[in-house]
Amino acid sequence: MQELESHLIDRKRHRVSVCGAFVPQDVAIKLRKRTNRRVEILEIKEVDAGGGGGDQSAEGGGGCGQQR
């Protein structure tokens, strides 16, 4: 997926962490289809883009999230 900036696979804990601007449910569905395993969204962290604009929320989700 082009929206993903980075990923980390933790084989001991059976977890995958992904970072980037994406919809977590879409990534979970794609992982489930490719691995044929149960996928659970454990945590979603939204990261500020840093710009100087008032009280605006980022569209499209994003941040770092862990998939299981």
C-alpha positions as CSV (number, residue, x, y, z in Angstrom):
1,M,0.0,0.0,0.0
2,Q,1.3,3.4,-0.9
3,E,0.0,5.2,2.2
4,L,2.1,3.1,4.5
5,E,5.4,4.8,5.6
6,S,6.8,1.9,7.6
7,H,6.0,-1.4,9.2
8,L,7.4,-3.7,11.9
9,I,6.8,-7.4,12.2
10,D,7.1,-8.8,15.8
11,R,7.1,-12.6,15.3
12,K,7.4,-13.5,19.0
13,R,4.3,-11.5,19.9
14,H,2.5,-12.2,16.6
15,R,2.0,-8.5,15.9
16,V,2.5,-6.2,13.0
17,S,2.9,-2.4,13.5
18,V,2.3,0.0,10.6
19,C,2.8,3.7,10.3
20,G,1.4,6.1,7.7
21,A,-1.7,7.9,6.5
22,F,-4.3,5.1,6.0
23,V,-7.7,3.8,7.1
24,P,-6.9,1.1,9.8
25,Q,-9.9,-1.1,8.7
26,D,-8.7,-1.2,5.1
27,V,-5.3,-2.4,6.2
28,A,-6.8,-5.0,8.6
29,I,-9.0,-6.4,5.7
30,K,-6.0,-6.5,3.4
31,L,-3.9,-8.3,6.0
32,R,-6.7,-10.8,6.7
33,K,-7.1,-11.6,3.0
34,R,-3.4,-12.1,2.4
35,T,-2.5,-14.1,5.5
36,N,-5.8,-15.9,6.0
37,R,-5.5,-15.2,9.8
38,R,-7.6,-13.3,12.3
39,V,-6.7,-9.6,12.5
40,E,-7.4,-7.3,15.4
41,I,-6.8,-3.6,15.6
42,L,-5.1,-3.1,18.9
43,E,-4.2,0.6,19.1
44,I,-4.5,3.6,16.8
45,K,-2.3,6.7,17.5
46,E,-2.9,9.8,15.5
47,V,0.2,11.9,14.9
48,D,0.0,15.6,14.3
49,A,1.3,16.7,10.9
50,G,2.9,19.7,12.6
51,G,1.5,22.5,10.5
52,G,0.4,25.7,12.1
53,G,-3.4,25.5,11.5
54,G,-5.8,25.9,14.4
55,D,-8.3,23.2,15.4
56,Q,-8.4,21.0,12.3
57,S,-8.6,17.2,12.3
58,A,-6.6,15.1,9.8
59,E,-8.7,13.3,7.3
60,G,-8.2,9.7,6.3
61,G,-7.0,8.4,9.7
62,G,-3.4,7.6,10.0
63,G,-0.7,7.6,12.6
64,C,0.7,4.3,13.8
65,G,-1.4,1.4,14.6
66,Q,-0.8,-2.2,15.6
67,Q,-2.5,-5.1,13.8
68,R,-2.8,-8.5,15.2
